[in-house]
Amino acid sequence: MGLITRRPVSAAAGVSPVVNLSHTPSLAGRQRWVLALTAAAALLIGLDASVVATALTAIRVDLHASNEELEWTVNAYTLSFAVLLLTAAALGDRFGRRRVFVAGLAIFAAASAACALAPNVSWLIAARAVQGAGAAAVMPLALALLGVAIPPQVRARALGTFTAVVGASVPAGPLLGGAIVAGTSWQWIFWINLPIVAVLIPLTLARIEPSRGPRVRLDMPGLFLATGAASGLVLGLVRANTVGWGSVETLALLGTGLILTAVFIVVELRTDQPMLSVRLFAVPAFAAGNAAIFFVWASAFGSLYFMAQFLQDGLSSPPLTAGLQLMPWGAMTVIVPRLVGSQIHRFGERPFAVGGMLVHGVSMLWIAALAAPEASYGQFIAPLVLSGVGVAAAIPAAQSAVLGAVPPSAIGKASGAYSVFRQLGGAFGVAAMVAVFSASGGYASAGEFTAGFAAAMVACGLFAAGAVLAGLAL
């Protein structure tokens, strides 16, 4: 592959640079439309990953969902999103980016309606998987359309705005979900997507010019192998809680996932147009950065999954109150990344990745120690803030490491790999947290829930330790 040298990371790498806006040309009218529409679509996709958090308790009660089924209402979306990201980007290059972007929005809206109409939890899980497929077509194409429409001299400014808008989905999702559940019913967290998409699609067709990329052959073997590997591993973690870790079913699922992962690596090494360039992992910073984001998001998403429930089932907070109580954590994910992004060129990625996840890991252990039915919310504010700061510092550092480790020609594939590992980390994190929770507690009482929650937070701390070890290799 040749020697790959490190290079300064630009805004294209997703890190907010220091930009002198007084000397940066303004966006033209059509460019503003492209930025507004792609950012709005990406915000909608980001919200749907986190808006469910404060609605989980209502969904569990209304649909009589088991712990395993509740978990799949989150992971079905995350998994299909993760495994289809790279394929959706290739489809956009082949058949037209605007066309696939609009198709993704339409699929997302239709699946949202199916979620709202779900008569049982199995229907909801299936609809969430389709929703994730639509989201996978929207997110990478939003960035591609933005990159094509915005010239280099103003791209940094546009990407900074895009990143800030999408980042707002982290604190806004649980708050919005809580407000909707408190004001109407959980079904409206999905119904609300339809009028937004109904506005976005015609505006996109009217205001965004069509574009295409290089016509590459779709890596269908890679797609099927990646889907099978990820599904086997996550399903094995989920089923282990019900049938036992040493059962034939669990061992068969986990073994199948591992075997398919190995086959996927071999196939991707031998194909000339791989879905994921495995050879990039020979670059230490690239491999370490992807490992770091996997563990970062496993810990962060796993903690968010249970923290929103703990506030309701453990501390008896109403859904809207629980959303507001998560704001100290979520607000940090908007404020901190821009500050860290402006300092990475001075200090490098390692201090922020390692230091951030150390702070987050300690915060998880702090929350575990505080967890008790008689605890007050005020005790959790400080560790929530510190956890949010730690996660928000580690994410741009990992992204910078991944995209800064490859030459410009490989940025697209590197960005795709980063997104895949982030989404898979979230799916594995939730599956692992549920496994730990189920082994230590349950939903029968506030005390039983708190016991399982505390154990899950300790597991989040262990995932954070994995991110620290990966960060040391940056």
Solvent accessible surface area in square Angstrom, and as a share of the most:
residue,aa,sasa,rsa
1,M,130,0.58
2,G,60,0.57
3,L,166,0.83
4,I,35,0.18
5,T,93,0.54
6,R,119,0.43
7,R,64,0.23
8,P,122,0.77
9,V,39,0.23
10,S,58,0.38
11,A,9,0.07
12,A,58,0.45
13,A,3,0.02
14,G,24,0.23
15,V,11,0.06
16,S,10,0.06
17,P,43,0.27
18,V,114,0.66
19,V,49,0.28
20,N,91,0.47
21,L,92,0.46
22,S,93,0.60
23,H,150,0.67
24,T,22,0.13
25,P,67,0.42
26,S,80,0.52
27,L,18,0.09
28,A,56,0.43
29,G,41,0.40
30,R,111,0.41
31,Q,36,0.16
32,R,132,0.48
33,W,88,0.31
34,V,2,0.01
35,L,20,0.10
36,A,56,0.43
37,L,7,0.04
38,T,0,0.00
39,A,6,0.04
40,A,37,0.29
41,A,0,0.00
42,A,0,0.00
43,L,48,0.24
44,L,7,0.04
45,I,0,0.00
46,G,16,0.15
47,L,27,0.14
48,D,2,0.01
49,A,30,0.23
50,S,9,0.06
51,V,4,0.02
52,V,3,0.01
53,A,8,0.07
54,T,0,0.00
55,A,0,0.00
56,L,0,0.00
57,T,21,0.12
58,A,27,0.21
59,I,1,0.00
60,R,43,0.16
61,V,94,0.54
62,D,73,0.38
63,L,25,0.12
64,H,159,0.71
65,A,9,0.07
66,S,56,0.36
67,N,29,0.15
68,E,35,0.16
69,E,58,0.26
70,L,0,0.00
71,E,0,0.00
72,W,38,0.13
73,T,1,0.01
74,V,8,0.04
75,N,0,0.00
76,A,7,0.06
77,Y,2,0.01
78,T,6,0.03
79,L,13,0.07
80,S,18,0.12
81,F,8,0.03
82,A,0,0.00
83,V,14,0.08
84,L,49,0.25
85,L,8,0.04
86,L,23,0.11
87,T,17,0.10
88,A,6,0.05
89,A,37,0.29
90,A,20,0.16
91,L,53,0.26
92,G,0,0.00
93,D,30,0.16
94,R,68,0.25
95,F,89,0.37
96,G,7,0.07
97,R,31,0.11
98,R,54,0.20
99,R,150,0.55
100,V,17,0.10
101,F,1,0.00
102,V,22,0.13
103,A,45,0.35
104,G,0,0.00
105,L,0,0.00
106,A,47,0.36
107,I,75,0.38
108,F,0,0.00
109,A,14,0.11
110,A,68,0.53
111,A,4,0.03
112,S,0,0.00
113,A,20,0.15
114,A,28,0.22
115,C,0,0.00
116,A,7,0.06
117,L,111,0.55
118,A,8,0.06
119,P,88,0.55
120,N,72,0.37
121,V,9,0.05
122,S,76,0.49
123,W,119,0.42
124,L,1,0.01
125,I,36,0.18
126,A,60,0.46
127,A,6,0.05
128,R,2,0.01
129,A,35,0.27
130,V,76,0.44
131,Q,0,0.00
132,G,0,0.00
133,A,31,0.24
134,G,0,0.00
135,A,0,0.00
136,A,0,0.00
137,A,12,0.10
138,V,0,0.00
139,M,36,0.16
140,P,29,0.18
141,L,2,0.01
142,A,0,0.00
143,L,75,0.37
144,A,31,0.24
145,L,3,0.02
146,L,0,0.00
147,G,26,0.25
148,V,86,0.49
149,A,34,0.27
150,I,1,0.01
151,P,37,0.23
152,P,97,0.61
153,Q,114,0.51
154,V,3,0.02
155,R,71,0.26
156,A,29,0.23
157,R,86,0.32
158,A,0,0.00
159,L,21,0.10
160,G,9,0.09
161,T,61,0.35
162,F,10,0.04
163,T,52,0.30
164,A,41,0.32
165,V,47,0.27
166,V,31,0.18
167,G,21,0.20
168,A,35,0.27
169,S,6,0.04
170,V,24,0.14
171,P,15,0.09
172,A,38,0.29
173,G,0,0.00
174,P,3,0.02
175,L,48,0.24
176,L,60,0.30
177,G,0,0.00
178,G,0,0.00
179,A,41,0.32
180,I,21,0.11
181,V,21,0.12
182,A,58,0.45
183,G,63,0.61
184,T,89,0.52
185,S,43,0.27
186,W,8,0.03
187,Q,42,0.19
188,W,128,0.45
189,I,2,0.01
190,F,1,0.00
191,W,70,0.25
192,I,63,0.32
193,N,3,0.01
194,L,55,0.27
195,P,78,0.49
196,I,67,0.34
197,V,4,0.03
198,A,66,0.51
199,V,86,0.49
200,L,9,0.05
201,I,37,0.19
202,P,72,0.45
203,L,53,0.26
204,T,0,0.00
205,L,88,0.44
206,A,67,0.52
207,R,93,0.34
208,I,4,0.02
209,E,106,0.47
210,P,83,0.52
211,S,21,0.14
212,R,126,0.46
213,G,15,0.14
214,P,97,0.61
215,R,153,0.56
216,V,48,0.27
217,R,123,0.45
218,L,40,0.20
219,D,15,0.08
220,M,77,0.34
221,P,73,0.46
222,G,0,0.00
223,L,18,0.09
224,F,135,0.56
225,L,29,0.15
226,A,18,0.14
227,T,49,0.28
228,G,25,0.24
229,A,8,0.06
230,A,7,0.06
231,S,43,0.28
232,G,8,0.07
233,L,34,0.17
234,V,0,0.00
235,L,62,0.31
236,G,0,0.00
237,L,32,0.16
238,V,0,0.00
239,R,59,0.22
240,A,2,0.01
241,N,46,0.24
242,T,86,0.50
243,V,52,0.30
244,G,30,0.29
245,W,127,0.44
246,G,65,0.62
247,S,26,0.17
248,V,129,0.74
249,E,68,0.31
250,T,0,0.00
251,L,106,0.53
252,A,55,0.42
253,L,37,0.18
254,L,37,0.19
255,G,25,0.24
256,T,67,0.39
257,G,0,0.00
258,L,114,0.57
259,I,113,0.58
260,L,45,0.22
261,T,49,0.29
262,A,54,0.42
263,V,61,0.35
264,F,21,0.09
265,I,73,0.37
266,V,69,0.40
267,V,43,0.25
268,E,1,0.01
269,L,67,0.33
270,R,202,0.74
271,T,28,0.16
272,D,117,0.60
273,Q,67,0.30
274,P,19,0.12
275,M,23,0.10
276,L,16,0.08
277,S,22,0.14
278,V,25,0.14
279,R,123,0.45
280,L,7,0.03
281,F,56,0.23
282,A,84,0.65
283,V,21,0.12
284,P,98,0.61
285,A,17,0.13
286,F,0,0.00
287,A,32,0.25
288,A,9,0.07
289,G,0,0.00
290,N,1,0.00
291,A,38,0.30
292,A,1,0.01
293,I,0,0.00
294,F,41,0.17
295,F,64,0.27
296,V,1,0.01
297,W,27,0.09
298,A,0,0.00
299,S,0,0.00
300,A,1,0.01
301,F,18,0.08
302,G,0,0.00
303,S,5,0.03
304,L,11,0.06
305,Y,6,0.02
306,F,0,0.00
307,M,7,0.03
308,A,0,0.00
309,Q,0,0.00
310,F,0,0.00
311,L,0,0.00
312,Q,18,0.08
313,D,33,0.17
314,G,3,0.03
315,L,31,0.15
316,S,93,0.60
317,S,13,0.09
318,P,79,0.49
319,P,31,0.19
320,L,69,0.35
321,T,50,0.29
322,A,0,0.00
323,G,0,0.00
324,L,96,0.48
325,Q,24,0.10
326,L,7,0.04
327,M,63,0.28
328,P,31,0.20
329,W,13,0.05
330,G,1,0.01
331,A,28,0.22
332,M,35,0.16
333,T,18,0.10
334,V,54,0.31
335,I,94,0.48
336,V,17,0.09
337,P,33,0.21
338,R,116,0.42
339,L,112,0.56
340,V,10,0.06
341,G,6,0.06
342,S,21,0.13
343,Q,58,0.26
344,I,12,0.06
345,H,140,0.63
346,R,158,0.58
347,F,113,0.47
348,G,29,0.28
349,E,17,0.07
350,R,122,0.44
351,P,72,0.46
352,F,39,0.16
353,A,3,0.02
354,V,20,0.12
355,G,30,0.28
356,G,6,0.05
357,M,1,0.01
358,L,96,0.48
359,V,56,0.32
360,H,0,0.00
361,G,9,0.08
362,V,94,0.54
363,S,1,0.01
364,M,4,0.02
365,L,90,0.45
366,W,101,0.35
367,I,0,0.00
368,A,15,0.12
369,A,88,0.68
370,L,39,0.20
371,A,16,0.12
372,A,24,0.19
373,P,64,0.41
374,E,146,0.65
375,A,17,0.13
376,S,62,0.40
377,Y,49,0.19
378,G,48,0.46
379,Q,83,0.37
380,F,0,0.00
381,I,72,0.37
382,A,50,0.39
383,P,0,0.00
384,L,4,0.02
385,V,47,0.27
386,L,75,0.37
387,S,0,0.00
388,G,0,0.00
389,V,49,0.28
390,G,1,0.01
391,V,1,0.00
392,A,1,0.01
393,A,10,0.08
394,A,0,0.00
395,I,27,0.14
396,P,7,0.05
397,A,0,0.00
398,A,1,0.00
399,Q,40,0.18
400,S,0,0.00
401,A,1,0.01
402,V,0,0.00
403,L,4,0.02
404,G,0,0.00
405,A,1,0.01
406,V,0,0.00
407,P,50,0.32
408,P,100,0.63
409,S,110,0.71
410,A,15,0.12
411,I,38,0.19
412,G,56,0.54
413,K,85,0.36
414,A,0,0.00
415,S,37,0.24
416,G,12,0.11
417,A,0,0.00
418,Y,11,0.04
419,S,35,0.23
420,V,17,0.10
421,F,52,0.22
422,R,61,0.22
423,Q,32,0.14
424,L,29,0.14
425,G,0,0.00
426,G,0,0.00
427,A,0,0.00
428,F,29,0.12
429,G,0,0.00
430,V,0,0.00
431,A,0,0.00
432,A,18,0.14
433,M,0,0.00
434,V,1,0.00
435,A,8,0.06
436,V,48,0.28
437,F,0,0.00
438,S,41,0.26
439,A,90,0.70
440,S,55,0.36
441,G,16,0.15
442,G,12,0.11
443,Y,52,0.20
444,A,89,0.69
445,S,62,0.40
446,A,41,0.32
447,G,37,0.35
448,E,71,0.32
449,F,2,0.01
450,T,6,0.04
451,A,51,0.39
452,G,0,0.00
453,F,0,0.00
454,A,22,0.17
455,A,26,0.20
456,A,0,0.00
457,M,0,0.00
458,V,64,0.37
459,A,11,0.08
460,C,0,0.00
461,G,9,0.09
462,L,126,0.63
463,F,38,0.16
464,A,1,0.01
465,A,49,0.38
466,G,15,0.15
467,A,1,0.01
468,V,18,0.10
469,L,126,0.63
470,A,13,0.10
471,G,0,0.00
472,L,93,0.46
473,A,62,0.48
474,L,31,0.15
